[in-house]
Amino acid sequence: MPRYTYTDRMAGPVIDTAHGSLLSKQPGRPFPVHAGKVIFECDAATILEADAKLLEVTGRVAAKEASVCCAIF
């Protein structure tokens, strides 16, 4: 069964700021970039089952939050 890992890309420490940094490839970027934070992991048969588990445990809907992404391992 695949392992699904959900990450919130707007969480975690800031790795690039609006004023530029050593990591910046776009120094004029108008928003901070975060490292991201894993918010949920589960084993599921399908992505729909994993999304349902995410909703049940965290109350978050991945399809409605642009900052939430999912990786399958």
N, C-alpha and C positions, 0 to 999 in steps of 0.2 A: 504494500500500500504506500503511495507517495506521501511525503511529508510536505506540508504547506507552511510557509513562514510569512507572516504578515508584518510589514514594516511601515511605520509612520515616518515619511521623509521630512516632515516639518517638526520633528522632535529630536532631542539629543543636542549635543553641543554645536555651536555655530562654528563652521570650518571656513567660512568665507563671508566677509561682511560687505555691506553696500559701498564701503570706501576702498575696497580692494585689500588683498593680503598676499602673502607669499604663494598661496594656493590658487589665487585668482587668475583665470584666463581672460576674464572680462572685467577689468577694473571699474567700469562704470555701472556695474550691476546695481539696480535699484532695490534689491532685497537680499536678506541674509540667506545663506545656504547652510542647512543643518546636516549633521552626520547621519541622522536617522536613528530610529530606535525600534527594536523588535517588540511588537505589542502582543503577538499571539502566535503559537505554533500548534499544529495538530496533524494527525494522520487521518486521511480521508480517501474515499474511493474516487471522488470527483471534486472539482472546484466548487460546485454548487453545495455539496455537503460541507466542505470546509468553510464556505461563506456562512452557512447556517450555524455552524459551531461558533464562528467568530461573533455573530449576532447574539447568540445565546449567552456566551461567556462575557463579552465586553460591551454589548449593546451598540456596537458600531456596524455600519453597513458599508462594506468596502466599495461597492459600486457607486455610492453616493458621496464618497470622500476622495477628492483628487490626490490627497497626500498619502493615502494608504495604497501600498502595492503588495503584491504577493509573489513569492518565489516558490517553485516546486523542486524538491530534491528527491 
